[in-house]
Amino acid sequence: YCQFTDVDCDDDDECTDDYCDCESGECVNDKIECDDYDACTEDSCDCDEGCVFVDLICNDNDKCTRDWCDRMNGCQFDTIVCDDNNLCTNSQCFPNIGCIFPAIDCDDDNECTRDSCCRTE
């Protein structure tokens, strides 16, 4: 009686799709596409593990931005608003230190006035 044994086309590479071409009888080892369609991952293929998806770290090292990742567009860096709602401070942001709120200098250089900053809204 007839026996049929499948040809082993496994190349031991998890990054290929292995099969035997029925017409030619030749093994085919097509590279697989490792794309999870997520802009927040770095996609690659490891020969032993197969597809690997590593989360991106979105960090622009600017303390004046809010860093986050959008699944469609990748890393985003939104400018933060530094406002302590105090009219007696000057709200500022510096990329290396972030928000600061130094007091406004109300000195008019006139010794005959009392200088101060009153919160009025």
C-alpha positions as CSV (number, residue, x, y, z in Angstrom):
1,Y,0.0,0.0,0.0
2,C,1.1,3.6,-0.6
3,Q,2.5,5.8,2.2
4,F,3.1,9.5,2.0
5,T,5.3,11.4,4.4
6,D,5.3,15.2,4.5
7,V,8.5,16.9,3.6
8,D,10.0,18.7,6.6
9,C,10.6,22.3,5.6
10,D,11.1,23.7,9.1
11,D,14.2,25.8,9.1
12,D,14.0,26.3,12.9
13,D,13.6,30.1,12.4
14,E,10.5,31.5,14.0
15,C,10.6,34.4,11.6
16,T,9.7,32.4,8.6
17,D,6.6,30.7,7.4
18,D,7.7,27.3,6.2
19,Y,6.0,25.1,3.7
20,C,6.5,22.9,0.7
21,D,5.6,24.2,-2.7
22,C,3.3,21.5,-4.1
23,E,4.2,22.1,-7.7
24,S,8.0,22.2,-7.4
25,G,8.4,20.1,-4.3
26,E,10.8,22.7,-3.0
27,C,10.8,24.1,0.6
28,V,9.8,27.7,0.9
29,N,10.7,29.8,3.9
30,D,8.9,33.1,3.6
31,K,9.8,35.9,6.1
32,I,6.9,36.7,8.3
33,E,5.7,40.3,8.9
34,C,5.9,41.3,12.5
35,D,3.6,44.3,12.6
36,D,1.0,44.7,15.3
37,Y,-0.2,48.0,13.8
38,D,0.5,49.8,17.1
39,A,2.6,52.9,16.7
40,C,3.5,52.6,20.4
41,T,5.6,49.4,20.0
42,E,8.8,48.6,18.2
43,D,8.2,45.5,16.2
44,S,10.9,42.9,15.4
45,C,11.4,39.2,15.0
46,D,13.6,37.0,17.1
47,C,14.7,33.7,15.4
48,D,13.9,31.7,18.5
49,E,10.9,33.6,19.9
50,G,9.2,34.9,16.7
51,C,7.5,38.3,16.7
52,V,8.5,40.6,19.5
53,F,6.6,43.9,20.4
54,V,8.4,46.2,22.8
55,D,6.6,49.2,24.2
56,L,8.1,52.6,23.2
57,I,9.3,54.9,25.9
58,C,8.1,58.3,24.9
59,N,10.4,60.8,26.7
60,D,11.7,64.0,25.2
61,N,13.5,64.9,28.4
62,D,11.5,68.1,28.5
63,K,9.8,68.8,31.8
64,C,7.5,71.3,30.0
65,T,5.8,68.5,28.1
66,R,3.4,65.7,28.9
67,D,4.8,62.6,27.2
68,W,2.4,59.9,26.0
69,C,1.8,57.5,23.2
70,D,-1.1,57.5,20.7
71,R,-1.6,54.0,19.3
72,M,-2.2,55.4,15.8
73,N,0.4,58.2,15.7
74,G,3.2,57.2,18.1
75,C,4.9,59.4,20.7
76,Q,3.2,62.7,21.5
77,F,4.7,65.6,23.5
78,D,2.0,68.1,24.7
79,T,3.1,71.4,26.1
80,I,2.0,71.7,29.7
81,V,0.5,74.9,31.1
82,C,2.2,76.2,34.2
83,D,-0.3,78.4,35.9
84,D,-0.8,78.5,39.7
85,N,-3.7,81.0,39.4
86,N,-1.8,83.5,41.5
87,L,-1.5,87.0,40.1
88,C,1.5,87.6,42.3
89,T,3.7,85.0,40.7
90,N,5.2,84.8,37.2
91,S,4.4,81.3,36.0
92,Q,7.3,79.9,33.9
93,C,8.5,76.5,32.6
94,F,12.1,75.5,31.9
95,P,12.7,72.2,30.1
96,N,15.3,71.0,32.6
97,I,13.4,71.8,35.8
98,G,9.7,72.2,34.9
99,C,7.2,74.7,36.3
100,I,8.3,77.5,38.6
101,F,6.4,80.3,40.1
102,P,8.7,83.1,41.3
103,A,7.1,86.1,43.0
104,I,6.5,89.2,40.9
105,D,8.8,92.1,42.0
106,C,6.4,95.0,42.9
107,D,9.2,97.4,44.0
108,D,8.7,100.7,42.3
109,D,11.9,102.2,43.8
110,N,9.9,104.8,45.7
111,E,10.6,104.9,49.4
112,C,7.3,106.7,50.0
113,T,5.2,103.7,48.9
114,R,4.5,100.3,50.5
115,D,5.0,97.8,47.8
116,S,3.1,94.5,47.7
117,C,1.2,92.2,45.4
118,C,-2.4,91.6,46.3
119,R,-4.3,88.8,44.7
120,T,-7.3,90.3,42.9
121,E,-9.2,88.6,40.2
